[in-house]
């Protein structure tokens, strides 16, 4: 009996010693903060701890999970709180028995944020304002309504799809709603899109349950239901949830509603995954899955696509098709950057909206992204403006890697089918052809897509015609003494998917080829049939080029991009065959003069 009593005392004593050695949650918090700041050397980070022990931690993806060691305190460290997901983060575990630290790196946050809480309200992040639902719909909370004046335009043939999933109610940040509000207000007020032609798929749609996390790492569980009114006019604008089924419903509807004369604009925001998938509402959609939905409306006139989520560049290969232009905030292997807080927004998204709208979202001042002076903003112009004003692309954002502060940049991407993005606007395509006449005595630039036909008399002026196809100078066209005419054959910028902003200064020098008529020439009295008068093929060519005309060809001139004439051939019949194979591959300018017609065209030698 005495031995049994002594054994009981010993067990109790060792239990007491074990209890003394156990690491409390407060001690664990201190250890993790010390590890984050002195080992990882993070200066700005988000830090949460798990309120309840678990051997498995579900991640935002709904697919991946982290295995947690038993008898440990669990912590979550966001290494780059200014980036959208996915981006570097870590799960740190502190042994409750001896305080040993173990770490598992990840790129995704925990799924159920309600199971986690702030380590310390005085974290190194800027402290967010704790607000309630009534504050959130106030202009002092989410982004203001009335961002743009109403231009009183009507775009009957223009449709739009706006998608923001947010992943779940813990990771759906106010900036995604703000991004959608900016785009929606621009489409309605600046471009005149009809309300019924804009399909908005945001978070949980019209469900009244909380779906926006308004807090920060100081207050991680402050939320509200997304306001359904995106422009403050008192009408609900959110139609659908950002789910695969609702996306399919919308594109099925558009397939039955749109025609070949209609135009479509698609905008996506929120989180993206490293495999390129868009984080929808509690699910993800791969680039191939999203492209399959977009392909349902391939018959429309053209499609503009802007995607600003992380890894958005991964969608370009799946979406590249004729009649499309695609702009993304990030390339296929990086996160996108945003500002935090209730009135936050994506850096690139805000700059792109400002370029397209002509107004600074923050202060209402005017912005001019119209570099070619045609009084409209093309998709390429909007991209060029946004990429040169995007803080995350130009200045970079500081983060920490292996204990060292480094600058990280966004690398926005652009892809367009041929020249489409240079003549593609949210209000439609640039007019395809122009017929110019009469007398012109002041300096002017005239631009068209495929053809300019002119009988203009130019006096005392410098005039430039620009087109992606050919310039036809008909009988009556005349350049008087003292005047100057330049015909410019534009070449396309179709892609920058292999380039980054650091080497993108070429955008400041528009890529084109010139064919300039000698200013001493005072009259050009050649004409060309507007349709089929002169036929040139194949183009591009690997060397042989065939020219057919409905009348006798008098002369054929080929010049390189420096203006040097490399071939000057006299005709004499209605057919001419040229062999360019001995010349370097590149772009050349061809001028054909017949008895009746004259044309200038760009030739690509492959």
C-alpha angles and dihedrals in degrees: 000000000000091000091051090051092051091049091053090051091050092050091049090048093052090046088053091050090048090052090050090052094048115111113237123218091251091053090048091051091053091049093051094047089051090049093048096047102035104028102030088028093214114170097186120030145136119241129191134165130211111250092205131037118251136168092215128046114198114217130217092261093069085222106066128058139181121233110226121208114241123257092023137122109238125218134180121215121194104202096189109031091171093064129081117240135307102054139118117306137145142219111220122197126197119198111237091211103049108002095245114160125224126179136205117189122217143159098225135068125232114283100223103052091176088073090060133065140190116279092212130354087221094063122152090261118095105268112253124222111254106228138173132224096273091054092050095062091046117097088244088062118039119019117298125267117227093049094151136034117249108256091192093230127149123215103184095169097046124099131180139197118199118190129185118160103173091197096245141339092279096053101033101106128198091246091071092056088045092052090052092046092053092050094044093050091048093051092048102040105029102033103024100234111175116248091233090054095058115084113196120192108183129167110299093350116221095352110126094216117111111275106158123076104217096178135080134218086291092055105018100170107049108121147155140183115274111262106246093211108083099179104034097245094123095254125111111247103175108092107170145019118256095250133127092249094051092045088054090049092052096049091045088053092049091048089059096039107041127074136202088268094059130094127217130206120192124192127182130182140164129064128348132193130232090252088060097254121144115237104234125179104309092331141062135234123209121223091251091052092050092046090053090059093047090049089064088078099042090128095070122106095256142331129223115198127190119180122180104172124111115286089011091147088071088076095062098082092050095045101043109118140129117292093026139113120189127195123182132184094220139025123247096274106043144067125247122238130230142172117254132225133068094298095042127132141177112279095226094038093056093048092049093050090048091052093049096042099040092228136101106241093211102051108007096243117146123261127198117206093158100117098167097048098236093128094244135086115237124203090253092050091050090050093048092050094046095047091051095048101037105114092209091053099041105033100018128218125264120242137154126253121179091344094308126111110236136175116242123197136201114231107203116204135216131195128170136172103250110305095338099114092054092059100028118105134175086248095051142280126322111262107276100220138019130198111202128192146152129054122318118194102164130069112273146170119211121188134184138164108241109357144012117196114191141185091166123145108217117204128176092344145101111234128183125194116197127189140149092225125032141320117227117199109196132195108294096039108128137172110202127209111288093023127105131207127192125187111202122197105200122217121210132250101210104165148004097182090125094048136073131209092259089069097032099098087113086082088072089062109054109228109237145132124233135215108190124188112223108259091227089067105096102181138031110189101172124119135200132200105249092223121040098335091127121021121199122185152212101018116198092037136185091216116304116086125186124204123191125182136185087228136033115297110229101182142359121199126188121191132180124229093274089059093252112145109232098174133025112177128180114220127202099170139051092259132061128179120201130191111207096165094109091062126085116269113262144084123319135180119235125198119190120190119190132173089267107018147039130194138175119208140170115243123199115209110200 
